[in-house]
Amino acid sequence: FFFFFFFFFFFFFFFFFFFFFFFFFKT
């Protein structure tokens, strides 16, 4: 369970970072 939570958190963070980077680059 803990591992799954960690994985989900990591994925979410990665997605957020990618979105932010894309937005910044597009601007």
Secondary structure, 3 states (H helix, E strand, C coil): CHHHHHHHHHHHHHHHHHHHHHHHHHC
